[in-house]
Amino acid sequence: MDQRVKPAPHEIRRARSDNPKMRERDLAAQLGISEAELVAAHCGEGVLRVEARANDLLTGLEAVGEVMALTRNDSAVHEKIGIYDKVVTGDHSALALGENIDLRIFPKVWKHGFAVEKRDGDDVRHSLQFFDTAGDAVHKVHLRPASNLYAYQKLVARLQSADQSPAIAVEPAPAHMDAEVSGTPTDAAALRESWSRLTDVHEFFGMLRKLKLGRRQAMRMVGADYAWQLEAGVVPLMFERAVADEMPIMCFVGNRGCIQIHSGPVRNIKPMGPWLNVMDETFHLHLRTDHVAEVWAVRKPTKDGHVTSLEAYDADGRMIIQFFGKRHEGEVERADWRALAESLPRLAAPVAA
């Protein structure tokens, strides 16, 4: 974000009215502010500030019924239509484990929240929008025609903030989770030893933190039996083959405050310019393929045998999107997914460490 003087709330509202068709995220960038500041400027004009209490949100949303859950980062937007159920609350992490809405939430990252009403002719569209300390979106919930508006209004009243001012304070974004770690890295032998002793994919991040390594640093060091770099354009090819084989996959898109997961087949792929779009009945994905700078295939040992992921990164080393074959705890990896991942074209000259 640049260092120019930020516009006042009334100036932000005027810019919004002058650009009614522009996406909030794009208008905020044009104004040199965060998306949360843009939304906050409209408090009292279709926007109500709510407290970013992720656990209370999760427990209150089931009664609202069918909604659309949206989680995004700079390069991918992941949308799922369904119900928030099978909720597990927690201070460090919280979960929604429903059939369609499957989330991993990190409540301490959530800072700002808003209930937003938008008029579209005679219709009013309702959403709950949550942001981190930098004002970047972590998660949004959009009501649908089948949603229970009364339950939604009760939830909004429960979360309503005493502070309804149209300005918020934001802080610079912290270093991203996948950042390279400076200093003397762990030697490859120590990394391979730790990697070989993994018993669950969820142990991977803890291993990296203990060894003081970034994800791509580890992949470059560990050896091609555990991680190998693919051609940067393989993600559309992966989708093409998964659709042709009706193969159920898992697709993860996340940011610091939330990870959202699709599990199941994908069917309707629509490229449009740089965007790869999945437009299925309960799953929509919008991926900027031109942002993908590196793709890695990664094998992680588990107690059920190794599992294979595809991981796409942007030019700054941030993970954009991650894929697995659909599986449940205690199941071996799907043979068709493993074969697909291992058949994708490898990069002829991998990036040096």
Secondary structure, DSSP 4 states (H G I P E B T S, - for coil): ---SPPPPHHHHHHHHHH-TTS-HHHHHHHHTS-HHHHHHTTBTTTEEEE---HHHHHHHHGGG-SEEEEEE-SSEEEEEEE---SEE--SS-EEEE-SS-EEEE-GGG--EEEEEEEEETTEEEEEEEEE-TTS-EEEEEEE-TTS-HHHHHHHHHHHB-S---S-----PPPPPTTPPPPSSPPPHHHHHHHHHT--SGGGHHHHHHHHT--HHHHHHHH-TTTEEEE-TTHHHHHHHHHHHTT--EEEEEE-SSEEEEEEE----EEEETTEEEEE-SSEEEEEEGGG--EEEEEEE--TTS-EEEEEEE-TTS-EEEEEEE---TTPPPPHHHHHHHHHSPBPSSPPP-
